[in-house]
Amino acid sequence: MPWLTSLIDALHLHVKPEVVAELVRAGVYVLLGIGLARITSVTVNRATKHMSPQERVLLRRLASYLVLGLFLASALRELGFRFDVLLGAAGIVTVAVGFASQTSASNMISGLFLMLERSIAIGDVINVSGTVGEVLSVDLLSTRLRTFDNLLVRIPNQTMVTTMITNYNRLPIRRFDLQVGVAYKEDLAEVERALLDIADRNPLCLEDPAPLLISLGFGASSINYQLSVWAKRENWLELRNRITREVKAGFDELGIELPFPHVELYTGPVTKPFPVVLTGPLAASGAPAPATSDEPAEGGADGGRDGP
Amino acid sequence: MWVDVSDSASAKTASAAAPWWGESELTPGAMRAWRIGPFQLWVRAQAHEWRLWNAASGDTMARELVLGAEAQDGEVPGDAAVTRVGLSSRPPVLRLWPALADRDVVVRPDIPAVVPAGVRLELFVTTPVWITARAGADGPVLLDEPSHRLSDTWFGPNTLQGELAYAIRTSARLELEELPRRPHRAITKVTVVNGARDALPLDKLKVPVTGLRIYASADEGLWTDNVTLERTLQGAQAEAAIGSGPEVPGLSTVQIAGPRVTTSPRFSLNAFGRLFGV
């Protein structure tokens, strides 16, 4: 390699041999550092298989940067850098950097706390202030989520630590609460039996904890219940969909009415029924004249009790 | 062969005729049907693929047995689950075998019993078996479905700690003769020994079926290893012991299937209790 020979000759000519030796030693330190940092990274990776993925990544990086940092410092010392001067300046620089990077430092420390706490893990589905998604990674400064409509959300770790997080994956069983309203005319004992029987017949619904029926009281248009059923976490969505269908089918079979909201107008016995006047296409088609105010109109004067 | 086993006399005759488990050689391209209690299976083996359809009626009291009858496509209900496997086998041989549940089973007696201190109680419970199908003796598993889908349940002191299991309600008969025999259910004798100083309310108990083997008796009944649950201290913990084979009066038994999970013959488990406050 003639270029290398020329380079060495030039160095001999213009640079003192001691400096060349220092440069070579520094170069060797840097190369050694890079190589050992990679080996350290691989070794730490193998030794931490029992840990969570984000812990492994963090330890791997810390170890390799530490090794590389040590060798870089040795290389700089070879080149004649004086660390005591650096340390002196470092104090001033630290204050400046500290002010500038307080948010980043806070995020980094929050990230460490998140990992130590283990409240979330890669793969968990979490809700952070209304954003629901799957945790892709918990990095030093931020946590990344993939929402169910495939958007990537980056949340600073400081936000993760200071915000309420709901983890949907952590516990093995989960409860679904179905709100059901039945018409006022229904036999409530039959309704309660029917709801519990429907839950009992569904194999996805856990026998223990037992399904729970709670009366929610008298609503504007219905008497309301809450049927709470438990399922294995993986079956929760399927149970949610199936139990709704099964309640509807079961009620239809028993003739139990699921009422729609309706309002009954009643002015008391002293007033006459409301007159109903047809307008528009029905009137134009020659529909029978409406009843007078002395006679009740068909289906109109009782406030729509019969419903549509 | 269609066998109507709706009454006990016919049941004995039918069950003595042939067990539903074993190997059957299939005619390539032809559909054959099996019915094992509430479980129905249709199989067609073609040159390069096998198709299996299965459905369960949900009637856990069903006793029908149909063994490899000829069937037509129209007999398969629309909601049957279908399995399609790319496989060449000449000649096609279907091996049907029973297996026990893939989770432990929590047995809840219809009428809760109480086992006084120092008392030993023997009871018989039946659990639905899983129907496993293989292509030949050593071929791949084509199907592993319950003959009757059991309800899921959680067994543990709270919703954070515990395990998923299956739930069955049983009359928990104390006399073997009272137990109705059904082709899709295996009988387990469970001995509960209350060695503690307080009475044991038997609201539910967990039977470790995943560690039990299946045996066939001479009258084509299905049995499992006996299980002894010994409670020595207050609480839900028990020492479980799995016996080596059932004791069927007057009949010999042969092991026909191993356990799902290999366990030691004795181990501790959380076997008794009410949820939330044992």
Boltz contact constraints between the chains, C-beta under 6 A:
constraints:
  - contact:
      token1: [A, 173]
      token2: [B, 154]
      max_distance: 6.0
  - contact:
      token1: [A, 173]
      token2: [B, 159]
      max_distance: 6.0
  - contact:
      token1: [A, 203]
      token2: [B, 149]
      max_distance: 6.0
  - contact:
      token1: [A, 203]
      token2: [B, 151]
      max_distance: 6.0
  - contact:
      token1: [A, 206]
      token2: [B, 152]
      max_distance: 6.0
  - contact:
      token1: [A, 206]
      token2: [B, 153]
      max_distance: 6.0
  - contact:
      token1: [A, 206]
      token2: [B, 154]
      max_distance: 6.0
  - contact:
      token1: [A, 207]
      token2: [B, 151]
      max_distance: 6.0
  - contact:
      token1: [A, 207]
      token2: [B, 153]
      max_distance: 6.0
  - contact:
      token1: [A, 207]
      token2: [B, 167]
      max_distance: 6.0
  - contact:
      token1: [A, 208]
      token2: [B, 153]
      max_distance: 6.0
  - contact:
      token1: [A, 208]
      token2: [B, 154]
      max_distance: 6.0
  - contact:
      token1: [A, 208]
      token2: [B, 275]
      max_distance: 6.0
  - contact:
      token1: [A, 232]
      token2: [B, 152]
      max_distance: 6.0
  - contact:
      token1: [A, 232]
      token2: [B, 164]
      max_distance: 6.0
